[in-house]
Amino acid sequence: MPRLSEFELIDTLLKPLAVNAPGAFALSDDAAVLPESPAGAALVMTKDALAIGIHMLVDDPPG
């Protein structure tokens, strides 16, 4: 079985699960709007990662 890239994996396995979730924005962003709370406010959540060798070099200082 060929190995899927990150975006192929999202398109193939995860996007179908988000079809009826308007706050997921068809998984086209790194954020989602969660349903309104009892106070009437919406909550936006995001998650991302940094990977050595992709976003930075192994010897890069943290600053």
Backbone bond lengths (Angstrom), bond angles and torsions (degrees), N, CA, C in turn:
res aa  C-N    CA-C-N  psi(-1)  N-CA   C-N-CA  omega(-1)  CA-C   N-CA-C  phi
1 M - - - 1.447 - - 1.531 108.66 -
2 P 1.338 117.82 130.01 1.464 119.78 179.85 1.530 110.73 -67.93
3 R 1.301 114.67 148.30 1.453 120.57 179.52 1.528 109.43 -80.16
4 L 1.320 117.29 132.11 1.460 121.98 -179.00 1.522 110.51 -87.38
5 S 1.336 115.88 142.58 1.464 119.96 172.88 1.529 108.39 -72.84
6 E 1.310 116.30 170.68 1.475 120.92 178.76 1.525 110.67 -55.13
7 F 1.335 117.13 -46.92 1.462 120.31 -175.59 1.529 111.99 -73.81
8 E 1.328 117.70 -32.87 1.467 120.64 175.07 1.528 110.48 -66.48
9 L 1.320 116.37 -38.90 1.464 121.28 177.62 1.531 110.45 -62.76
10 I 1.318 116.57 -45.06 1.469 120.63 178.32 1.528 110.24 -62.13
11 D 1.345 116.44 -48.16 1.469 120.50 -178.88 1.525 112.50 -61.62
12 T 1.326 116.14 -40.48 1.463 121.05 -174.05 1.526 113.47 -80.55
13 L 1.320 116.87 -45.34 1.466 120.23 -171.46 1.527 114.94 -103.44
14 L 1.311 117.61 -35.17 1.466 119.09 -171.47 1.529 114.63 -98.41
15 K 1.325 118.42 -40.41 1.470 119.85 -178.77 1.522 113.24 -55.63
16 P 1.348 119.25 -40.06 1.469 118.31 178.03 1.537 112.86 -60.14
17 L 1.311 117.86 -27.76 1.469 120.75 179.27 1.529 112.34 -75.54
18 A 1.332 117.32 -18.19 1.459 121.65 -175.94 1.519 113.47 -102.13
19 V 1.331 117.84 7.04 1.466 121.69 -175.65 1.526 112.18 -55.95
20 N 1.304 118.71 -43.53 1.468 121.96 -176.85 1.522 112.98 -99.97
21 A 1.330 116.40 25.05 1.465 121.34 179.88 1.527 108.60 -119.77
22 P 1.346 117.54 89.70 1.470 119.82 -174.92 1.536 113.21 -58.66
23 G 1.302 118.70 -31.06 1.464 121.25 179.81 1.509 113.56 -71.94
24 A 1.335 117.30 -9.30 1.464 120.84 179.47 1.528 112.00 -85.90
25 F 1.330 117.69 -11.15 1.461 123.19 178.62 1.533 112.17 50.66
26 A 1.327 116.69 41.30 1.475 123.38 179.45 1.525 112.03 55.43
27 L 1.311 116.09 27.87 1.463 123.02 -179.93 1.520 112.08 55.04
28 S 1.333 116.45 35.29 1.464 121.11 -179.70 1.523 112.51 -95.17
29 D 1.321 117.90 4.73 1.450 122.42 -178.57 1.518 109.25 -142.26
30 D 1.320 116.64 166.24 1.464 121.08 177.80 1.522 111.61 -89.19
31 A 1.319 117.05 21.45 1.463 120.90 -178.79 1.523 109.24 -139.63
32 A 1.324 114.83 163.93 1.467 120.92 177.18 1.515 108.71 -147.84
33 V 1.312 115.81 150.31 1.470 121.64 175.49 1.522 106.97 -99.24
34 L 1.319 115.57 121.95 1.460 120.66 178.77 1.520 109.00 -86.14
35 P 1.321 117.76 155.95 1.468 120.12 -178.78 1.529 111.81 -54.60
36 E 1.310 113.86 153.94 1.468 119.42 -178.87 1.518 111.66 -59.21
37 S 1.303 114.25 145.04 1.462 120.97 176.52 1.525 108.42 -82.19
38 P 1.341 117.64 170.02 1.467 119.75 176.83 1.529 112.93 -57.73
39 A 1.337 116.73 -24.68 1.469 120.06 179.29 1.523 111.59 -79.38
40 G 1.343 117.52 -5.79 1.459 121.31 176.99 1.521 113.82 90.63
41 A 1.308 118.50 5.23 1.456 121.12 -179.65 1.528 110.54 -98.16
42 A 1.318 116.54 142.54 1.465 121.03 175.69 1.527 108.75 -89.69
43 L 1.301 116.10 150.01 1.454 121.84 179.42 1.524 108.20 -115.79
44 V 1.336 116.56 125.75 1.462 121.58 177.59 1.521 107.60 -104.58
45 M 1.331 115.99 128.40 1.466 120.58 -179.93 1.520 109.28 -120.73
46 T 1.332 115.58 146.58 1.455 121.11 176.61 1.517 109.65 -141.06
47 K 1.307 115.81 154.81 1.465 121.82 -179.29 1.517 107.21 -150.17
48 D 1.299 116.64 133.70 1.444 120.49 176.90 1.520 108.19 -150.04
49 A 1.292 116.94 167.30 1.464 121.88 -178.38 1.516 109.77 -133.83
50 L 1.318 115.44 155.11 1.457 121.93 172.94 1.515 107.43 -114.12
51 A 1.306 116.91 134.14 1.460 120.97 -177.39 1.525 110.55 -121.77
52 I 1.323 116.26 130.87 1.459 121.70 176.49 1.520 108.40 -62.42
53 G 1.320 115.98 135.14 1.459 121.40 -179.29 1.517 113.13 91.16
54 I 1.337 116.36 -13.31 1.466 120.70 177.39 1.523 109.54 -115.88
55 H 1.323 117.12 -53.19 1.456 122.44 -178.29 1.523 112.46 -99.42
56 M 1.313 117.82 -15.63 1.470 122.93 -178.45 1.519 108.54 -159.56
57 L 1.324 115.15 163.76 1.461 120.77 175.68 1.530 108.78 -90.89
58 V 1.307 117.23 156.06 1.467 122.12 -175.54 1.529 111.17 -60.63
59 D 1.330 119.10 -32.26 1.467 121.90 -177.95 1.516 113.64 -94.74
60 D 1.326 119.22 4.37 1.469 121.36 179.80 1.519 110.12 -64.49
61 P 1.349 117.52 136.88 1.464 119.37 176.21 1.532 110.27 -70.94
62 P 1.322 117.99 150.94 1.465 121.24 -177.53 1.530 113.45 -58.10
63 G 1.312 118.47 -33.79 1.475 122.14 -178.67 1.499 111.72 -68.25
